Amino acid sequence: MSIKKFIFLILLLNVANAVSAKDYNIMDFGAKGNGISDDALSIQKAIDACSSEGGGIVVFPSGRNFVSGPVEIKSNVTVYLSPNAVWKANPDESIYHLSVFGKNRGEGMMWIYADHAENISIIGKGTIDGNGVAFMGRERSDSYELKPVTTFDPRPHVLTLKDVKNLTIRDVTIREGAYWTVHLIGCEKVTIEGINLLNNLKIRNGDGIDIDHSRQVRISDCYITSGDDAICLKNRREFQEFGPCKNIVVNNCVLTSRSCAIKIGSENVDSISNVLFSNCIIKGSNRGLGIQNRDEGTVTHVVFSNIILECQLWSDVWWGKAEPIYVTSYPRANGNNKDAGWRYPEGQNISHCGEVSYIYFNGIYATSENGCYIGGDIPQKVNHIYLNNVYLTLRPITSYKGGVYDKRPCKGVKFIRDQVYGLYVNKASDVITRNFHVEARGINFGGNEKRVSF
């Protein structure tokens, strides 16, 4: 057989394999798509059939609104949301009883989830709607009130993906999360590309993408708005069996948050390393680029490169005080809240914080009402922080008072109240600046740098 014939046969085989992927239209399994009936059972039947028969495509057809309670996605399933198709969370709080965090039932339940699976894709031009406002209390000027809870919080997270290998989320719109939106737990080989993640900016705990104990994750070309952190890396104590979070790449994203647009922490019981954020735009956020280490884990070898950001002050409901760059390690406050048993090592109600080191900022172009903050509980804890070609314009945007630096959550003093500085360093070592430029426009500026126990 000639080489040309062999290549032609291989191409035909690939086409045949692509064509042979079977479609499982959820309406063939009884889904109504009328925006009223709960279609969870029908959706689950379609997914189960698809997975058990070797895999294929579960189709949400165009022009329909599918309301559902909890659904589990299984191995070798591609969920395809056709243009104009909507998958929406049922607003009935009583049907959500599968905890996102296992025995810790105080921080939300699962809606769409996968556990110990492989080869899962969520794709298409349709929409996943978390129906967030339906789970909120009264609307205030700066946020929605959270309904009173004790050790059980019924608010559903949108996508909870645990121990999934080979995961793709592409092109879909995900909106109105009532709690965290995309949560990756112990996942490997993940691609999130081209999604619109549009949360209500007044919903607290409404994180965009949380990367938790996960590895080999690539996020690109996404547009994210979220009340809480837009993209956040962490290692939660509930999932410490999955090990470190590392080898993460985020690029070409546009982000808005009333908390921190790009954050590492605060939960971190292991190590976070080998992380690259590049070519991003941050708009209207309370904090820009943040490392908020509050547990015994470490953060090392992180690069922030070629980022344009705009920060502004928001109320104290949201963590942050418009710090464009924020690098910290402080012990978490003593446990006295509803989930205190899950914040500290077993049998303890105090913690210590790990080292933050070798953090690089290159080509950062920032406008803000406040300056950068770097600090720890002892000078050696935060070390080897490099700021190269950082251009900061300080100017008033809101009526909130500047010159306040937010250390929450931490023991002791929660805020440092001083003047506005381009860079405030409080107990850190080997902080190196090269081409760090600050321009003040109509703001009371205390000078380029303030260094305390430096």
MIBA-432644 format. One record per atom (N, C-alpha, C): residue in one letter; z, y, x. Coordinates in steps of 0.05 Angstrom, whole numbers, plus 32768, in hexadecimal, padded with zeros to 4 digits. Layout:
! residues N
AZYX
...
END
This chain:
! residues 454
M80007FE88011
M800080008000
M800080198012
S7FEF802C800B
S7FEE8045801B
S800680568015
I800C80688028
I8023807B8025
I801F808C800C
K800680958007
K800280A67FEF
K800880977FD5
K8000807E7FD3
K8006806E7FBB
K8024806A7FB8
F803180657FCF
F804E80607FCE
F805D80797FC4
I805580907FCE
I806280A97FC5
I805C80AE7FA8
F804380A87F9F
F803C80AC7F83
F804D809A7F71
L805280817F79
L8062806F7F69
L807F80797F67
I808980847F7E
I80A5808E7F7E
I80A780A57F6A
L809380B77F6B
L809480CE7F58
L809380C57F3B
L808280B17F36
L808180A67F1A
L809B809A7F12
L80A9808D7F24
L80C380817F1E
L80D780967F18
N80D780AC7F28
N80EA80C17F23
N80E580CE7F08
V80CC80D27F00
V80C680DE7EE6
V80CF80CB7ED0
A80CA80B17ED3
A80D2809E7EBF
A80F0809E7EBB
N80FF80A07ED1
N811C80A07ECF
N812680B97EC0
A811880D07EC6
A812080E97EB9
A811A80E77E9B
V810380DC7E94
V80FB80DA7E78
V810D80C67E69
S811680B17E77
S8126809C7E6A
S814280A47E63
A814C80BB7E6C
A816680C47E65
A816880C87E46
K817980BA7E39
K817A80B97E1C
K818980D17E11
D817F80DC7DFB
D818D80F27DED
D819F80E67DD7
Y81B680F37DD4
Y81C980EC7DBF
Y81CF81057DAF
N81C0810A7D9A
N81C481227D8A
N81DE811E7D79
I81F181317D7C
I820A812D7D6F
I8208812D7D51
M81F381387D46
M81EF81387D28
M81E8811C7D1F
D81DC810B7D30
D81D780F07D29
D81F180DF7D28
F820680EA7D32
F822080DC7D31
F823380E97D1C
G822880FA7D0B
G823781047CF5
G824081217CF7
A823A812F7D0D
A8243814B7D0F
A8235815C7CFA
K8244816F7CEF
K823981817CDB
K822E819B7CE6
G823C81A77CF9
G823281BF7D05
G823281D77CF2
N824581D77CDF
N824581EC7CCB
N825982027CD0
G826782007CE7
G827B82147CEF
G829582117CE0
I829881FD7CD0
I82B181F97CC0
I82BD81DD7CC5
S82AD81C87CC1
S82B781AD7CC5
S82BD81A87CE2
D82D281977CE7
D82D881907D02
D82C681787D0B
D82B6817D7D1F
D82A281697D28
D82AC81597D40
A82C5815A7D46
A82CF814D7D5F
A82C9812F7D5F
L82CD81227D49
L82C981057D47
L82AC80FE7D4D
S829A810D7D41
S827D81077D45
S8275810D7D61
I827E81237D6D
I8278812A7D88
I828281147D9B
Q829B810A7D96
Q82A680F57DA7
Q829680DB7DA4
K828D80D57D8C
K827D80BC7D89
K826380BE7D99
A825780D57D99
A823E80D97DA8
A824380D67DC6
I825980E27DD0
I826080E07DEC
I826680C37DF4
D827680B67DE3
D827D809A7DE9
D826580887DEA
A8253808B7DD7
A823B807B7DD7
A822A80807DF0
C8227809A7DF7
C821780A17E0E
C822280957E28
S823C80977E2C
S8249808D7E44
S8248806F7E45
S824E80627E2F
S824F80447E2E
S823380387E32
E821E80467E2C
E8203803C7E2F
E81F680447E49
G8206804D7E5B
G81FC80537E76
G81F780707E7C
G81FA80827E68
G81F7809E7E6D
G81DE80AA7E5F
G81DF80C47E5D
G81C880D27E50
G81D180EE7E4A
I81C580F97E35
I81C881157E2E
I81D381177E11
V81EA81237E0E
V81F681287DF4
V81ED81447DEC
V81DE81467DD6
V81D1815F7DCF
V81E0816D7DB8
F81E681867DBC
F81EE81987DA7
F81D681A87D9E
P81CB81A27D87
P81B181AF7D7F
P81B481CD7D79
S819E81DA7D7B
S819C81F77D79
S81A482017D5D
G81AF82197D5C
G81B482267D42
G81CB821C7D32
R81DC820C7D3E
R81F382017D30
R820E82097D3D
N8223820B7D2D
N823D82127D37
N824F81FA7D33
F825681EC7D49
F826681D37D47
F828381DA7D4E
V829481D87D3A
V82B181DC7D3D
V82BE81C17D44
S82D081C17D57
S82DD81A77D5C
S82F881AA7D69
G830881957D66
G832181927D75
G831B81857D8F
P832F81797D9C
P832C816D7DB7
P831681587DB9
V830781597DD0
V82F281467DD5
V82F3813F7DF3
E82EF81257DF9
E82EE811C7E15
E82D281167E1E
I82C981237E34
I82AF811D7E40
I82B281067E54
K82A080F37E53
K82A380DB7E64
K828C80D97E79
S828E80C57E8A
S827C80C27EA1
S825F80C07E98
N824D80CC7EA9
N823080CA7EA6
N822680D77E8C
V823580EB7E83
V822D80FA7E6B
V822581167E73
T820E811E7E69
T8205813A7E6B
T820881467E4F
V8219815A7E4C
V821B81697E33
V820781807E34
Y81F481807E21
Y81DF81947E21
Y81E381A67E08
L81E981BF7E0D
L81EB81D37DF7
L81D181E27DF4
S81C381DB7DDF
S81A981E87DDA
S81AC82067DD6
P819882167DDA
P819982327DD5
P81A282377DB8
N81B582497DB5
N81C082507D9A
N81D3823C7D8F
A81DA82277D9E
A81EE82147D95
A820A821E7D9E
V821E821B7D8D
V823982247D93
V824C820C7D8F
W825E82077DA3
W827381F47DA1
W828D82047DA2
K829C82047D8B
K82B282167D88
K82CC82077D83
A82E282117D8F
A82FC82047D8C
A830782087D6F
N831181F27D63
N831E81F37D4A
N833782047D4C
P833C82187D3B
P8353822A7D3E
P836E821D7D35
D836E82057D2B
D838681F87D21
D839781EF7D39
E83AD81FD7D3F
E83BE81F77D56
E83CA81DC7D55
S83CE81D07D3E
S83DC81B77D3B
S83CC819F7D47
I83B281A27D4C
I83A3818B7D55
I83A281897D74
Y83AE819D7D81
Y83AD819C7D9F
Y83C881927DA9
H83C7817A7DB4
H83E0816E7DBE
H83DD815F7DD9
L83C581617DE5
L83C081557DFF
L83C4816A7E14
S83DA81687E23
S83E2817D7E36
S83CF817F7E4E
V83C881977E55
V83B8819B7E6E
V83C781927E86
F83E181977E86
F83F181927E9E
F8404817A7E9C
G83FB81657E8E
G840A814D7E8B
G842581517E7D
K843A81497E8A
K8455814B7E7E
K845E81687E7A
N8452817B7E88
N845781977E84
N844781A07E6D
R845381A37E55
R844581A97E3D
R844881C77E35
G845181D77E48
G845681F37E42
G844082067E49
E842981FB7E53
E8413820D7E5B
E83F882057E51
G83F781FD7E37
G83DE81F97E2A
G83D481DD7E28
M83C281D87E15
M83B881BE7E0F
M839A81BC7E16
M838F81A47E15
M8373819F7E1B
M836281A07E02
W834A81AB7E05
W833681AB7DF0
W831F81997DF9
I830E81A37E0A
I82F881937E16
I8302818A7E31
Y830181707E36
Y830D81667E4F
Y82FF814D7E59
A830481477E73
A82FB812E7E7F
A831181267E93
D8314810C7E96
D832981017EA8
D831F80E87EB6
H831F80E97ED1
H831780D27EE1
H82FA80C97ED9
A82E780DB7EDD
A82CC80D67ED5
A82B980DF7EEB
E829F80D97EE8
E828B80E17EFC
E827180E77EEE
N826180F77EFC
N824680FE7EF2
N8246810A7ED7
I825481217ED5
I825581307EBC
I8247814B7EC0
S823781527EAC
S822A816C7EAC
S822E817A7E91
I823281947E92
I823381A57E7A
I821E81BB7E7E
I820881BA7E6F
I81F281CB7E75
I81E681D67E5C
G81D381E97E5F
G81C481F47E48
G81C982117E44
K81BC821C7E30
K81BD82397E29
K81CF823E7E11
G81DE822A7E08
G81F0822E7DF2
G820B82387DFB
T821F82377DE8
T823882457DEC
T825082327DE6
I826482337DF7
I827E82267DF2
I8292823D7DEC
D829E823C7DD5
D82AF82527DCB
D82CB82487DC7
G82DE82537DD7
G82FA824A7DD6
G830982567DBF
N82FD82697DAF
N830A82747D97
N832582817D9E
G8326828F7DB5
G833F82977DC0
G835182A87DAF
V834682BC7DA1
V835682CF7D91
V836582C07D7B
A835A82AA7D71
A8367829B7D5C
A838282907D64
F8387828D7D7E
F83A082827D88
F83B382977D92
M83AC82B17D8F
M83BC82C77D99
M83CE82D27D83
G83E282E27D8C
G83F382F17D7B
G83E6830D7D76
R83F883207D71
R83EE833B7D6A
R83E083487D81
E83CB83587D7B
E83BC83677D8F
E83CB83807D96
R83CE83857DB0
R83DA839E7DBA
R83C483AE7DC8
S83CC83C57DD3
S83B883D67DE0
S83AD83CA7DFA
D83BE83BA7E08
D83B683AF7E22
D83B283917E22
S83B983837E0C
S83B883667E0C
S83BE835C7DF0
Y83BB83417DED
Y83C583347DD5
Y83E183297DDB
E83F3832B7DC8
E840D831E7DCC
E840983007DCB
L841A82F27DDA
L841A82D47DDA
L842E82CB7DC4
K842682B77DB6
K843882AC7DA1
K8450829F7DAF
P846882A17DA3
P848082957DB0
P847D82777DB3
V8483826D7DCB
V848382507DD0
V849B82497DE1
T84A282307DE0
T84B982267DF1
T84AE82137E06
T84AF81FA7E02
T84A481E77E16
T848981DC7E0D
F847D81E77DF8
F846381DD7DEE
F845281F57DE7
D843B81F77DF3
D8428820D7DED
D840E82017DE3
P840782057DCA
P83EF81F87DBF
P83D482047DC7
R83D5821B7DD5
R83BB82287DDB
R83A982157DEB
P839082127DE2
P837E81FF7DF0
P8370820D7E08
H837081FF7E1E
H835E82067E34
H834281FD7E2C
V832E820A7E37
V831382047E2E
V830881EA7E3B
L830581EA7E55
L82FB81D27E64
L831081C97E78
T831B81B27E75
T832E81A67E88
T8321818E7E94
L831A818F7EAE
L830A817A7EBB
L831B816F7ED2
K832581577ECE
K8338814B7EE1
K832C81337EEE
D832D81337F09
D8324811C7F19
D830781157F12
V82F681297F12
V82D981257F0C
V82C981277F26
K82B981147F2B
K82A781147F42
K828A811A7F38
N827D812C7F46
N826181347F40
N826181417F24
L8268815A7F24
L826A816A7F0C
L825881827F0E
T824981877EF8
T8237819F7EF7
T823C81AE7EDD
I824081C87EDF
I824081DA7EC8
I822C81EF7ECD
R821781F17EBC
R820182037EC3
R81F782117EAA
D81F3822B7EAC
D81E4823C7E99
D81F382417E7E
V820782327E77
V821482367E5D
V822382507E5C
T8229825A7E44
T823B82707E3F
T825682647E36
I826C826B7E43
I828682637E3A
I8296827C7E34
R82A2827D7E1C
R82AF82967E15
R82C982927E06
E82D982A77E05
E82F082A97DF4
E830482927DF8
G830B828D7E11
G832082797E17
G833B82837E0E
A834B82717E02
A836782787DFA
A837A82757E11
Y837282677E26
Y838382627E3E
Y836F825F7E55
W8374824F7E69
W8361824B7E7E
W834682417E73
T833082487E80
T831682427E75
T8309822A7E82
V8304822B7E9C
V82F982147EAB
V830E820C7EC0
H831A81F57EBD
H832F81EC7ECF
H832681D27EDC
L832281D47EF7
L831A81BD7F07
L833381B27F15
I833B81997F0F
I8353818D7F1A
I834B81747F2A
G834F81757F44
G8348815D7F54
G832B81557F52
C831981697F4F
C82FC81637F4C
C82EF81657F68
E82D981577F6A
E82C981587F83
E82AB81597F7C
K829D81677F8E
K8280816B7F8B
K827A81787F70
V828081927F6F
V827E81A17F56
V826A81B87F5A
T825881BC7F47
T824681D37F47
T824981E27F2D
I825081FB7F2E
I8250820D7F17
I823D82237F1C
E822982257F0C
E821282377F13
E820782457EFA
G8204825F7EFC
G81F6826E7EE7
G820382707ECC
I821E826D7ECB
I822B826E7EB1
I8235828A7EAB
N823782907E91
N824482A97E88
N825F82A07E7C
L827582AA7E88
L829082A37E7F
L829C82BD7E75
L829E82C07E5B
L82A482DA7E4F
L82BD82D87E3E
N82D482DB7E4B
N82EE82DA7E3D
N82F682F67E34
N830682F77E1F
N831183107E15
N8324831B7E2A
L832083347E32
L833083407E47
L834D83467E3F
K835383437E26
K836F83477E1D
K837F832D7E1B
I837383167E20
I838182FD7E1E
I838E82F57E38
R83A882F47E38
R83B782ED7E50
R83B582CE7E56
N83B782C77E6F
N83B382AB7E78
N839682A27E75
G838382B57E6F
G836882AE7E6A
G835882AD7E84
D835F829B7E96
D835182987EB0
D833482907EAB
G832382977EBE
G8307828E7EBD
G830382727EC7
I8302826F7EE2
I82FF82557EEF
I831782517F01
D8325823A7EFD
D833C82337F0E
D8335821A7F1E
I8336821C7F38
I832E82057F4A
I834981FB7F55
D835181E37F4C
D836C81D97F50
D836A81BE7F5F
H837481BD7F78
H837381A47F87
H835781997F89
S834281A97F8A
S832781A07F89
S831881A67FA3
R830281977FA7
R82F381997FC0
R82D581987FBC
Q82C681A47FCF
Q82A981A57FCD
Q82A181B27FB3
V82A981CA7FAF
V82A381D97F96
V829181F17F9D
R827B81F47F8E
R8269820A7F92
R826682197F77
I826B82337F78
I826882447F60
I8255825A7F67
S8240825E7F57
S822D82737F5F
S8220827F7F46
D821882987F48
D820782A67F34
D821482A67F19
C822E82AA7F18
C823D82AB7EFF
C824682C77EF8
Y824882CC7EDE
Y825382E57ED4
Y826D82DE7EC5
I828382E97ECE
I829D82E27EC3
I82AD82FA7EBB
T82B782FB7EA3
T82CB830F7E9B
T82E383007E90
S82FB83087E99
S831382F97E91
S832C830B7E92
G833D83087E7E
G835683187E7F
G836683117E98
D836A82F77E9D
D837882EF7EB5
D836382EA7ECB
D836C82DB7EE0
D835B82D97EF8
D833F82CD7EF1
A832B82D97EFD
A830F82D07EF8
A830982B67F06
I830E82B57F20
I830C829C7F2F
I832582987F3F
C833282817F3D
C834C827D7F49
C834D82617F56
L835682607F6F
L835B82477F7E
L837982427F7F
K838182297F7B
K839D82227F7A
K83A282047F7F
N83BB81FD7F82
N83C481E27F83
N83DD81E07F72
R83DA81D87F59
R83F181D67F47
R840281BD7F4E
R841C81C07F49
R842F81AB7F50
R842A81927F3E
E842181967F26
E841D817F7F14
E8408816C7F1E
F83F681767F30
F83E081657F39
F83E081617F57
Q83F781617F63
Q83F881617F80
Q83ED81477F8C
E83EA81327F7C
E83DE81197F87
E83C1811D7F8F
F83B481327F86
F839881367F8D
F839381437FA8
G83A8814D7FB5
G83A581587FD0
G839B81747FD1
P8391817C7FE8
P838A81997FED
P837181A27FDE
C836F81BC7FDC
C835881CA7FD1
C834881D57FE9
K832F81CD7FEC
K832081D68004
K830281D38000
N82F481E18012
N82D681E08012
N82CB81EB7FF8
I82D182057FF4
I82C982137FDB
I82B7822A7FE2
V82A1822D7FD4
V828E82427FD8
V828982517FBE
V828C826B7FBD
V8287827C7FA6
V827482927FAF
N825D82957FA2
N824C82AB7FA9
N823B82B57F91
N823182CD7F95
N821F82DA7F82
N822A82DB7F65
C824482E37F63
C825082E57F49
C825883027F42
V825983087F28
V826383227F1F
V827B831D7F0E
L8292832A7F15
L82AC83237F0A
L82BB833C7F00
T82C983387EE9
T82DC834D7EDF
T82F5833F7ED6
S830C834B7EDD
S8326833F7ED5
S833B83557ED2
R834E83517EC0
R836483637EBE
R837B835A7ED0
S837783447EDE
S838B833B7EF1
S837D833C7F0D
C837683247F18
C836983247F32
C834E83167F2F
A833983237F39
A831E83197F36
A831A82FF7F45
I832182FF7F5F
I832082E77F70
I833B82E37F7C
K834882CC7F75
K836482C87F7D
K836882AC7F88
I837A82AB7F9C
I838582917FA6
I83A382917FA0
G83AD827E7F91
G83C9827C7F89
G83CB82837F6C
S83E382897F61
S83FC82887F71
S8406826C7F75
E83FE82597F64
E8408823D7F67
E83F982307F7E
N840982267F92
N83FC82197FA9
N841082087FB7
V841081EE7FB1
V842381DB7FBD
V841781CB7FD4
D83FD81D07FDA
D83F081C17FEF
D83E281D58002
S83C981D0800A
S83BB81E3801B
S83A081EB800D
I839982048012
I837F820E8009
I837182188022
S8359820E8028
S834B82158041
S832D8212803E
N831F821E8051
N8302821D8053
N82F582278039
V82F982418035
V82F0824E801C
V82DF82668022
L82C982698014
L82B782808019
L82B0828D7FFF
F82B682A77FFD
F82AD82B87FE6
F829982CC7FF1
S828182CE7FE6
S826E82E07FF1
S825B82EB7FDB
N825183037FE1
N823C83107FD1
N824483117FB3
C825B831D7FAF
C826583207F93
C826A833D7F8C
I826A83437F72
I8270835D7F68
I8288835A7F55
I829C836B7F59
I82B4836B7F48
I82B683867F3B
K82BA83867F20
K82BA839F7F11
K82D483A17F01
G82E083B97F00
G82F683BF7EEE
G830D83AC7EEF
S831483A27F06
S832A838E7F08
S8344839A7F11
N835A838D7F0A
N837483977F12
N837A83917F2F
R836E837C7F39
R837083767F56
R835683697F5D
G834D836D7F76
G833383647F7E
G833383487F8A
L833B83477FA4
L833C832E7FB3
L835983287FBA
G836483127FAF
G8381830E7FB2
G838882F37FBC
I839B82F27FCF
I83A982D97FD6
I83C682DD7FCF
Q83D082CD7FBD
Q83EA82D07FB1
Q83F982B67FB5
N840182AF7FCD
N840E82967FD3
N842C82987FCC
R843582867FBA
R845182877FB2
R8460826C7FB4
D845282587FBF
D845E823D7FC2
D845B82347FDF
E8462821B7FE4
E846482117FFF
E8448820B800C
G8433820C7FFC
G841882078007
G840F821D8019
T83F982178028
T83EE822A803B
T83D282338032
V83C9824A803C
V83AE82548038
V83A3825C8053
T838C8251805A
T838182578074
T836382548074
H835682648086
H83398264808A
H832B826A806F
V832E82838067
V8321828D804F
V831182A68056
V82F882A7804D
V82E782BE8054
V82DE82CB803A
F82E182E68039
F82D682F78024
F82C183098030
S82A883078027
S829283148035
S827F83218022
N8276833A8029
N826283488019
N8269834A7FFB
I827E83597FF6
I8288835C7FDB
I828B83797FD4
I828083817FBC
I8284839B7FB1
I829883997F9B
L82AD83AA7F9B
L82C183A77F87
L82CC83C27F7D
E82D483C27F64
E82E083D97F58
E82FA83D07F4A
C831083DC7F52
C832A83D57F45
C833583ED7F37
Q834683E87F22
Q835483FD7F15
Q836E83F27F0A
L838184047F05
L839B83FD7EFC
L839B83F57EDF
W83AB83E07ED8
W83B083D87EBD
W83CE83D77EB9
S83D783D07EA1
S83F483CF7E9C
S840183B87EAA
D841C83B87EAA
D842C83A37EB7
D842983877EAA
V841C83867E93
V8416836B7E87
V8406835B7E9B
W83F583687EAA
W83E3835A7EBD
W83EE835D7ED9
W83ED83477EE9
W83F583497F05
W83E183587F15
G83EB83697F27
G83DA83787F39
G83DD83967F34
K83D883A57F49
K83D983C27F48
K83C083CE7F55
A83A983C57F4E
A838F83CF7F58
A838C83CC7F76
E839883B77F81
E839483B27F9E
E837983A57FA3
P836783B27FB1
P834C83A67FB6
P834E838C7FC6
I8360838C7FDA
I836683757FEB
I838483707FEB
Y838C83577FE6
Y83A883517FE2
Y83AD83357FEF
V83BD83358005
V83C3831C8013
V83E183198016
T83ED83058009
T840A83048008
T841482E78008
S842D82E48011
S843C82CB800E
S845982D1800B
Y846382CE7FF2
Y847F82D37FEB
Y848B82BB7FDC
P84A482B57FE0
P84B0829F7FD0
P84B182A67FB3
R84AB82927FA3
R84AC82957F85
R84C8829B7F7C
A84CA82AB7F67
A84E582B27F5C
A84F382987F52
N850E82987F53
N851D82817F4A
N8515827A7F2E
G851482607F28
G850A82567F0F
G851C825A7EF8
N851482697EE4
N8524826C7ECB
N8511826F7EB3
N84F882677EB6
N84E582697EA0
N84E0824E7E94
K84D0824D7E7E
K84CC82347E6F
K84C0821D7E80
D84B082247E94
D84A4820F7EA5
D84AF820E7EC1
A84C882177EC4
A84D482197EDF
A84D481FE7EED
G84D881E87EDE
G84D981CE7EEA
G84BF81C57EF7
W84AA81D37EF1
W849081CC7EFC
W848781DF7F11
R849681F47F17
R848E82077F2B
R849A82017F47
Y84AE81F07F48
Y84BD81EC7F61
Y84BE81CE7F68
P84C481C77F81
P84C681AB7F88
P84DB819D7F76
E84D781847F71
E84E781757F5E
E850581787F65
G8514817F7F50
G853181827F53
G853A819C7F5E
Q852881AF7F63
Q852F81C97F6E
Q852781DF7F5B
N853481F67F5E
N852C820E7F4E
N852782267F61
I852282207F7A
I851A82347F8D
I850282297F9D
S84F4823B7FAB
S84DD82327FBA
S84DB82427FD4
H84CA82397FE6
H84C2824A7FFD
H84A4824C7FFD
C8499825F800C
C847D8263800C
C8470825C8027
G845882538026
G844A824A803E
G843A8260804B
E842E82598061
E8420826C8072
E840482738067
V83FD828D806B
V83E282978064
V83D682A1807E
S83C082968087
S83B6829D80A2
S8397829A80A4
Y838C82AA80B6
Y837082A980BC
Y835F82AF80A2
I836482C78098
I835682D18081
I834482E88089
Y832A82E68082
Y831682F9808C
Y830983088075
F830983238078
F82FB83358065
F82E583438075
N82CC833E806D
N82B5834A807B
N82A283578067
G829E8371806B
G828B837F8059
G82958382803D
I82AC838F803A
I82B88393801F
I82B583B18018
Y82A983B68001
Y82A483D27FF8
Y82B383D67FDE
A82C983E57FE0
A82DC83E77FC9
A82E084037FC0
T82E384067FA5
T82ED841F7F99
T830584177F89
S831B84277F8C
S8334841F7F7E
S834784377F7C
E835B84347F6A
E837184477F68
E838784417F7C
N8386842B7F8A
N839C84237F9C
N839084167FB4
G83A184127FC9
G839784077FE2
G839D83E97FE4
C839683DE7FFB
C839A83C28002
C83B783BC8009
Y83BF83A38004
Y83DB839B800A
Y83DB83808017
I83EA837F802E
I83EE8365803C
I840B83628043
G8417834B803B
G843483488041
G843E832D803C
G845683278047
G8464830E8043
G848283118045
D849082FB8043
D84AE82FD8044
D84B783008061
I84A882F58074
I84AD82FA8090
I84928300809E
P8492830F80B4
P8479831880C0
P8466830180C8
Q847282E980D0
Q846182D480DA
Q845382C480C3
K845C82C880AB
K845282B88095
K843582BF808E
V842E82D88090
V841382E1808B
V840882EB80A6
N83F382DE80B0
N83EA82E580CC
N83CC82E080CF
H83C182EE80E3
H83A582ED80E9
H839482F380D0
I8397830C80C8
I8387831780B2
I8374832B80BD
Y835A832780B9
Y8345833780C5
Y8336834780B0
L8336836280B3
L8327837380A1
L8311838280B1
N82F9837A80AC
N82E2838480BC
N82CE839180A9
N82C783AA80AF
N82B483B9809E
N82BD83BA8081
V82D583C5807D
V82E083C98063
V82DE83E7805C
Y82D183ED8046
Y82CD8409803E
Y82DB840D8022
L82EF841E8022
L83008422800B
L82FF843F8002
T82F784437FE9
T82F9845E7FDD
T8310845E7FC9
L832384707FCD
L833A84737FBB
L8335848A7FA8
R833684847F8E
R8332849A7F7A
R834184937F60
P834A84A77F52
P835884A17F38
P834484987F23
I834B84847F14
I833A84797EFE
I8349847A7EE4
T836384737EE5
T837484727ECD
T838B84867ED0
S839D84867EBC
S83B484977EBD
S83CD84897EC8
Y83CA846F7ED0
Y83E084617EDB
Y83E6846C7EF7
K83FF84697F00
K840884737F1A
K840084607F30
G83F4846A7F45
G83ED84597F5C
G840384577F70
G83FE844B7F87
G841284487F9B
G842784337F95
V842184217F83
V8433840B7F7C
V842583F17F84
Y843483DF7F92
Y842983C67F9B
Y843883AF7F8F
D842A839C7F83
D843583887F71
D843A836E7F81
K845483657F83
K845A834D7F91
K845F83357F7E
R845C83397F65
R846283237F52
R844F830B7F56
P845982F27F50
P847482EA7F4A
P848482E57F64
C849B82F07F67
C84AA82ED7F80
C84C882F27F7B
K84D882EA7F8F
K84F482F07F8E
K84F8830E7F93
G850E83197F89
G851683347F90
G850383497F84
V84FE835E7F94
V84EF83757F8C
V84D2836D7F84
K84C983757F6C
K84AF836D7F62
K849983817F6A
F84A0839A7F6D
F848D83AF7F73
F849683BF7F8B
I848483C77F9C
I848883DB7FB1
I847D83F57FA7
R848D840A7FA7
R848584247F9C
R848484387FB4
D846C84427FB9
D846884537FD0
D845084657FCA
Q8443846F7FDF
Q842B847E7FDB
Q8413846B7FDB
V83FC84767FD5
V83E384677FD7
V83DA84677FF5
Y83D884508000
Y83CD844C801B
Y83B4843C801A
G83A38440802E
G838B842F8030
G839384128035
L83A7840E8046
L83B183F4804D
L83CF83F58051
Y83DD83E58041
Y83FB83E38043
Y840183C7804D
V840D83C68064
V841583AC8070
V843383AA8071
N843E83968065
N845B83938063
N84638377806C
K846B83748085
K8472835A8091
K845A83478093
A844A834C80A7
A8434833A80AD
A842E833D80CB
S841F832B80D6
S8419832C80F3
S83FB832780F8
D83F28334810D
D83D583318115
D83C3833980FE
V83C8835080F3
V83B5835C80E0
V83A2836E80F0
I8389836680F0
I837583738101
I8360838280F0
T835D839C80F5
T834983AB80E6
T833383B580F9
R831B83B480F0
R830483BE8100
R82F183CB80EC
N82ED83E580EF
N82DC83F480DC
N82E883F380C0
F830183FC80BE
F830F83FE80A4
F830E841B809C
H82FF84228088
H82FA843E8081
H830784438065
V8315845A8064
V83218462804A
V8319847F8044
E83108483802B
E830A849E8022
E831A84A38008
A832884B98007
A833884C07FEF
A832B84D67FE0
R832884D27FC5
R831B84E67FB4
R832E84EC7F9D
G833C85037F9E
G834D850B7F88
G836684FA7F84
I837084EE7F9A
I838784DC7F98
I839A84E37FAF
N83B484E17FA9
N83C984E77FBD
N83CA84D07FD1
F83BE84D57FE8
F83B984BF7FFC
F83CD84C28013
G83DC84AD8019
G83F184AE802D
G83E784A88049
G83CD84A5804D
G83C3849F8068
G83B584848067
N83A8847D807D
N83988465807E
N83A9844C807D
E83BF844B808B
E83CF8433808D
E83ED8439808C
K83FC84268080
K841884268082
K8420840A808B
R8430840880A0
R843783EE80AB
R845683EB80AC
V846083D8809F
V847D83D3809E
V848283B780A9
S849383B580BE
S8498839C80CC
S847E838E80D3
F846D839C80DF
F8452839380E5
F845083868100
END
